[in-house]
């Protein structure tokens, strides 16, 4: 099964609220975004945004230049349907981030829970990933778990870790999942 087929199957067979990563509000990401002090016209991309409600909260806060990218067209449809008429204010991209063609230095904020590319110099990266004591799999796929130092090492010197924190979420099934949330700034082209 291809990655695209895997995620299409997940979103076609399950309600977003039943997925282990579902959040009614992406409070941890929003706190990091607001700590960056970005203007409402900042260009924000949510990579792997799927059916995430982060876009709802960004629109509610008044952000105007939002892009949601996901491999699953089904997930994007779920998101657009939930937003209704407000979906027209968002750019929707159905693509694999590993092969997507994105404009260089186009984004002030790159929000992701697992992937990175095309961030402006001086731009902000909000990255939430599984913490060292987090789950070993997600939707049947293996994951990589991080501490702040390992994540900084993995991303390299072009990104500077500004702050981080840990958070724990309960899945709809009641399991606890531990995450690491970080805010980086791109320091070089």
Secondary structure, DSSP 8 states (H G I E B T S, - for coil): --HHHHHHHHHHHS-GGGSTT--SS-HHHHHHHHHTT--TT-EEEEET-TT-SHHHHHHHHT--EEEEEES-HHHHHHHHHHHGGGGGGEEEEES-TTT----TT-EEEEEESS----EEEEEEEEEEEEETTS-SEETTEE--EE-HHHHHHHH-TTEEEEEEEEEEEE-TTS-EEEEEEEEEEE---
